[in-house]
């Protein structure tokens, strides 16, 4: 009888509580709470928010669950007086603090707590940059943020591991700043978030750089005989795509029986432009100008067409080449016809000389 009274007078104690737990989403965890001298007192597991923004949620009392969730279960081991709260298929919302409580009275309780941290793979946030347009010479800034646990580390790369404007092939941080953008900086950038959970996350960010046209001429001087065709070419690099015109003697040329103009966009920033001078007459020899212009500026290139005695093949033999398009090889019959035309042409020149 004396022993019973002594035990009844002992204050309940929590002798053991599980230490901090870290689990992957979808995993399982056991939270143990060992309580002594609490046979006459309620023992609860409670999930609560340390910041008190959410009310505490009672999960169990003594050996029974309160919450109706099949992912939760409770075990009680009599020998060790241990209450074990098990959670399987762990979700992100399960992260937080779990408190073991022994209710002594309305105003008195004994508590111990353990934190459950749920490891989450990185997820790129919606407030991250998706694409960016900048003019050459301006500054540009791309931002990338990600959620997950542990907090992800952010890094930047370029397509094909090209060198970044900041130097090197990798830049670490949430914000990639470019002090002065050059047209060579355009392309795809990769924002990568990694925290050791899963494969990480990546977002492709396209940087478009607006720049004034740059015109190059692959063959500045081209010769062709009278009454034959000749193709003159210019390569244009610009963004936004420019307006392109051909001029001769400061007069803009257009498609007609004397000229055929073609533009071939090989990429957003590259255009090949060709003008075919058809059945050349004496007045068509001279300097041709190809001019490209967009909102940032203009540039031009010049091609000189001069007279030759020998017809140039192609295109005199019936083979055309436009920009990067493949040429079609002339047939034997075409070559023979071209040779016959040339022979007749030479014969006429000789005859005229004699007279």
C-alpha positions as CSV (number, residue, x, y, z in Angstrom):
1,X,0.0,0.0,0.0
2,X,2.9,2.3,0.9
3,X,4.6,1.5,-2.4
4,X,1.5,2.3,-4.4
5,X,1.1,5.7,-2.7
6,X,4.8,6.5,-3.4
7,X,4.4,5.7,-7.1
8,X,1.3,7.7,-7.3
9,X,3.1,10.7,-5.9
10,X,6.1,10.5,-8.4
11,X,6.1,13.2,-11.1
12,X,5.9,11.9,-14.7
13,X,9.1,12.4,-16.7
14,X,10.0,12.0,-20.4
15,X,13.3,10.0,-20.3
16,X,13.8,9.8,-24.1
17,X,12.7,11.6,-27.2
18,X,13.9,10.9,-30.8
19,X,16.6,13.3,-32.1
20,X,16.1,15.4,-35.2
21,X,15.0,13.4,-38.2
22,X,15.7,14.1,-41.9
23,X,13.8,12.0,-44.4
24,X,13.2,12.1,-48.2
25,X,9.7,12.7,-49.4
26,X,7.9,9.4,-49.7
27,X,9.9,7.8,-47.0
28,X,9.0,6.6,-43.4
29,X,10.0,7.7,-39.9
30,X,9.4,6.5,-36.3
31,X,9.3,9.1,-33.5
32,X,9.8,7.6,-30.0
33,X,8.8,9.1,-26.7
34,X,9.6,7.2,-23.5
35,X,7.5,8.3,-20.5
36,X,7.8,7.1,-16.8
37,X,5.4,7.4,-14.0
38,X,2.6,8.5,-16.3
39,X,0.1,5.6,-15.9
40,X,-2.6,8.0,-14.6
41,X,-1.9,10.9,-17.0
42,X,-2.8,11.4,-20.7
43,X,0.2,11.2,-23.1
44,X,-0.2,12.9,-26.4
45,X,1.7,13.4,-29.7
46,X,1.1,16.9,-31.1
47,X,2.2,18.5,-34.3
48,X,2.8,22.2,-33.8
49,X,4.2,25.3,-35.3
50,X,7.0,27.0,-33.4
51,X,5.9,30.4,-34.9
52,X,2.4,29.9,-33.6
53,X,0.9,30.9,-37.0
54,X,-0.9,27.5,-37.1
55,X,-2.8,25.9,-34.2
56,X,-1.3,22.7,-32.7
57,X,-2.8,19.5,-34.1
58,X,-3.2,16.6,-31.6
59,X,-2.3,13.3,-33.3
60,X,-2.7,10.7,-30.5
61,X,-3.6,10.2,-26.9
62,X,-2.1,7.4,-24.9
63,X,-2.1,4.3,-27.2
64,X,-4.8,5.5,-29.7
65,X,-4.7,7.8,-32.8
66,X,-6.9,10.9,-33.0
67,X,-6.1,11.8,-36.5
68,X,-7.8,9.8,-39.3
69,X,-4.9,9.4,-41.7
70,X,-3.8,5.9,-42.8
71,X,-0.2,7.1,-43.1
72,X,0.0,7.6,-39.4
73,X,0.1,4.8,-36.8
74,X,0.9,4.5,-33.0
75,X,2.6,1.8,-31.0
76,X,3.0,1.5,-27.3
77,X,5.7,-0.7,-25.8
78,X,4.8,-1.5,-22.1
79,X,8.3,-2.7,-21.1
80,X,10.0,0.6,-22.1
81,X,6.9,2.8,-21.7
82,X,7.6,4.1,-25.2
83,X,5.0,5.7,-27.5
84,X,6.1,5.4,-31.1
85,X,4.4,7.6,-33.7
86,X,5.1,6.2,-37.2
87,X,4.6,8.2,-40.5
88,X,4.9,6.5,-43.8
89,X,4.8,8.0,-47.4
90,X,6.0,11.2,-45.9
91,X,4.7,14.4,-47.6
92,X,6.1,17.9,-47.6
93,X,3.4,19.0,-45.2
94,X,4.6,16.5,-42.6
95,X,7.7,18.6,-42.0
96,X,7.8,20.5,-38.7
97,X,7.9,20.0,-35.0
98,X,6.4,17.0,-33.1
99,X,5.8,17.3,-29.4
100,X,5.3,14.6,-26.8
101,X,3.1,15.9,-24.0
102,X,2.2,14.5,-20.6
103,X,-0.8,16.5,-19.2
104,X,-0.5,16.9,-15.5
105,X,-3.3,19.5,-15.0
106,X,-5.1,22.2,-17.0
107,X,-2.2,24.5,-16.5
108,X,0.7,22.1,-16.2
109,X,2.2,19.8,-18.7
110,X,5.6,18.1,-19.4
111,X,6.9,18.3,-23.0
112,X,9.7,17.2,-25.2
113,X,10.0,17.8,-29.0
114,X,11.6,16.6,-32.1
115,X,11.9,18.2,-35.6
116,X,11.1,16.3,-38.8
117,X,12.8,17.7,-41.8
118,X,11.6,16.5,-45.2
119,X,14.2,16.5,-48.0
120,X,12.7,17.9,-51.2
121,X,14.2,17.9,-54.7
122,X,14.8,21.5,-56.2
123,X,11.9,23.2,-58.0
124,X,12.7,26.3,-60.0
125,X,10.5,29.2,-58.8
126,X,8.1,31.0,-61.2
127,X,9.8,34.4,-60.4
128,X,12.9,33.2,-62.2
129,X,13.8,34.7,-65.6
130,X,12.4,32.8,-68.6
131,X,13.8,34.8,-71.5
132,X,15.6,38.1,-71.9
133,X,16.1,40.7,-74.7
134,X,18.9,43.2,-74.5
135,X,20.5,45.7,-76.9
136,X,24.2,45.4,-77.5
137,X,26.2,47.5,-75.0
138,X,23.5,47.5,-72.4
139,X,23.7,45.6,-69.1
140,X,21.6,42.5,-68.6
141,X,20.6,40.4,-65.5
142,X,19.2,36.9,-65.3
143,X,17.8,35.7,-62.0
144,X,17.0,32.1,-60.9
145,X,15.5,30.9,-57.6
146,X,14.5,27.5,-56.4
147,X,12.7,25.9,-53.5
148,X,13.6,22.5,-51.9
149,X,15.3,21.1,-48.8
150,X,18.1,21.4,-48.1
151,X,18.2,24.9,-49.8
152,X,19.5,24.3,-53.3
153,X,22.7,25.7,-54.6
154,X,22.4,27.6,-57.9
155,X,24.8,27.7,-60.8
156,X,24.8,29.0,-64.4
157,X,26.2,27.4,-67.6
158,X,25.9,28.1,-71.3
159,X,25.0,25.8,-74.2
160,X,27.9,23.5,-75.2
161,X,29.8,24.7,-72.1
162,X,30.6,27.9,-73.9
163,X,32.5,30.6,-71.9
164,X,30.2,32.8,-69.8
165,X,30.3,36.6,-70.1
166,X,31.5,36.6,-66.5
167,X,34.4,34.3,-67.5
168,X,34.8,30.5,-67.0
169,X,32.2,27.9,-67.9
170,X,30.3,27.9,-64.5
171,X,29.0,30.8,-62.4
172,X,27.6,30.2,-58.9
173,X,24.8,32.3,-57.5
174,X,21.2,33.2,-58.0
175,X,21.9,36.2,-60.3
176,X,24.0,36.3,-63.4
177,X,24.9,39.9,-64.3
178,X,26.4,41.0,-67.7
179,X,27.9,44.5,-67.5
180,X,27.8,45.1,-71.2
181,X,26.1,42.7,-73.6
182,X,27.8,41.7,-76.9
183,X,26.1,39.9,-79.7
184,X,28.4,36.9,-79.0
185,X,26.6,36.6,-75.6
186,X,23.3,35.6,-77.3
187,X,22.1,32.1,-76.9
188,X,20.8,29.6,-74.3
189,X,21.9,29.8,-70.7
190,X,21.2,27.0,-68.2
191,X,20.1,27.8,-64.6
192,X,20.9,24.7,-62.5
193,X,19.6,24.0,-58.9
194,X,21.1,21.2,-56.9
195,X,20.7,20.0,-53.3
196,X,21.7,16.3,-53.4
197,X,18.1,15.2,-53.7
198,X,17.1,13.7,-57.0
199,X,18.7,14.9,-60.2
200,X,18.3,18.6,-59.5
201,X,16.4,21.1,-61.7
202,X,17.3,23.1,-64.7
203,X,15.7,26.0,-66.6
204,X,16.8,27.1,-70.1
205,X,16.9,30.9,-70.4
206,X,17.2,32.4,-73.9
207,X,19.2,35.6,-74.2
208,X,18.5,37.6,-77.3
209,X,20.8,40.4,-78.1
210,X,19.7,43.2,-80.4
211,X,22.5,44.6,-82.5
212,X,23.0,46.7,-85.6
213,X,23.6,44.9,-89.0
214,X,27.1,43.7,-90.0
215,X,27.4,43.1,-93.7
216,X,30.2,41.0,-95.2
217,X,30.9,40.3,-98.9
218,X,32.5,36.9,-99.7
219,X,33.5,37.9,-103.2
220,X,33.9,41.7,-103.6
221,X,34.8,41.4,-107.4
222,X,33.1,39.2,-109.9
223,X,33.6,39.0,-113.7
224,X,31.2,37.7,-116.3
225,X,30.9,37.9,-120.1
226,X,28.2,39.9,-121.9
227,X,24.8,38.2,-122.3
228,X,25.4,35.8,-119.4
229,X,24.0,35.7,-115.9
230,X,26.0,36.3,-112.6
231,X,25.1,36.1,-108.9
232,X,26.3,38.7,-106.4
233,X,26.2,37.8,-102.7
234,X,26.2,39.5,-99.3
235,X,26.0,37.9,-95.8
236,X,24.1,39.9,-93.2
237,X,24.3,39.4,-89.4
238,X,21.7,41.5,-87.4
239,X,18.9,41.3,-84.9
240,X,16.1,42.2,-85.1
241,X,16.0,40.9,-88.8
242,X,16.9,43.9,-91.0
243,X,15.4,45.3,-94.1
244,X,17.8,44.5,-97.0
245,X,18.0,46.3,-100.4
246,X,20.3,46.2,-103.4
247,X,21.4,49.4,-105.1
248,X,23.3,50.4,-108.2
249,X,24.3,54.0,-108.9
250,X,22.2,54.9,-105.8
251,X,19.1,53.5,-107.4
252,X,17.3,50.7,-105.5
253,X,16.8,47.6,-107.6
254,X,13.8,45.3,-107.8
255,X,12.8,42.0,-109.4
256,X,12.3,42.4,-113.1
257,X,13.6,41.1,-116.4
258,X,17.1,42.3,-115.5
259,X,17.4,41.4,-111.8
260,X,16.2,38.6,-109.4
261,X,16.7,39.3,-105.7
262,X,16.6,36.5,-103.1
263,X,17.0,36.5,-99.3
264,X,17.8,33.3,-97.3
265,X,17.5,33.4,-93.5
266,X,19.9,30.7,-92.2
267,X,19.1,31.6,-88.6
268,X,17.3,34.4,-86.6
269,X,20.4,36.6,-86.9
270,X,21.9,35.5,-90.2
271,X,20.6,36.3,-93.7
272,X,22.2,35.6,-97.1
273,X,21.1,37.9,-99.9
274,X,21.7,37.3,-103.6
275,X,21.0,39.4,-106.7
276,X,21.2,37.7,-110.0
277,X,22.1,40.0,-112.9
278,X,20.2,38.5,-115.9
279,X,21.7,38.5,-119.4
280,X,24.2,41.1,-118.6
281,X,24.3,44.3,-120.7
282,X,27.1,46.8,-120.9
283,X,25.3,49.3,-118.6
284,X,24.9,46.7,-115.9
285,X,28.7,46.5,-115.2
286,X,29.8,48.5,-112.1
287,X,29.4,48.5,-108.4
288,X,26.4,47.0,-106.6
289,X,25.6,47.9,-103.0
290,X,23.7,45.7,-100.6
291,X,22.4,47.6,-97.6
292,X,20.9,46.3,-94.4
293,X,19.1,48.4,-91.7
294,X,17.2,47.8,-88.5
295,X,16.3,50.0,-85.5
296,X,19.8,50.0,-84.1
297,X,21.7,51.0,-87.3
298,X,22.7,50.1,-90.8
299,X,25.7,48.7,-92.7
300,X,26.4,48.0,-96.4
301,X,28.8,46.1,-98.6
302,X,29.8,46.5,-102.2
303,X,30.3,44.0,-105.1
304,X,31.9,45.0,-108.3
305,X,30.8,43.3,-111.5
306,X,33.2,43.6,-114.4
307,X,33.4,42.4,-118.0
308,X,35.3,39.2,-119.0
309,X,35.8,37.6,-122.3
310,X,35.4,34.0,-121.0
311,X,31.9,33.2,-119.5
312,X,32.1,32.1,-115.9
313,X,30.5,28.9,-114.8
314,X,28.4,28.8,-112.8
315,X,26.0,30.4,-113.5
316,X,26.7,30.7,-117.2
317,X,26.5,26.9,-117.6
318,X,23.1,26.7,-116.0
319,X,24.1,26.1,-112.4
320,X,22.8,28.5,-109.7
321,X,24.0,29.0,-106.2
322,X,22.1,31.0,-103.7
323,X,23.6,31.7,-100.3
324,X,24.4,28.3,-98.7
325,X,22.1,26.4,-101.0
326,X,23.8,23.5,-102.8
327,X,24.7,23.9,-106.4
328,X,23.5,21.4,-109.0
329,X,26.3,20.1,-111.2
330,X,25.9,20.9,-114.9
331,X,25.3,18.0,-117.2
332,X,27.7,17.1,-120.0
333,X,25.2,18.5,-122.5
334,X,25.1,21.8,-120.7
335,X,28.9,22.0,-120.6
336,X,29.1,21.2,-124.3
337,X,26.4,23.9,-125.1
338,X,28.3,26.4,-123.0
339,X,31.5,25.6,-124.8
340,X,29.8,26.0,-128.2
341,X,28.4,29.4,-127.1
342,X,31.8,30.4,-126.0
343,X,33.4,29.3,-129.3
344,X,30.8,31.3,-131.3
345,X,31.4,34.3,-129.0
346,X,35.2,34.1,-129.6
347,X,34.7,33.6,-133.3
348,X,32.6,36.8,-133.5
349,X,35.2,38.8,-131.6
350,X,37.9,37.7,-134.0
351,X,35.8,38.4,-137.0
352,X,35.0,41.9,-135.7
353,X,38.7,42.5,-135.1
354,X,39.6,41.6,-138.7
355,X,37.0,43.9,-140.1
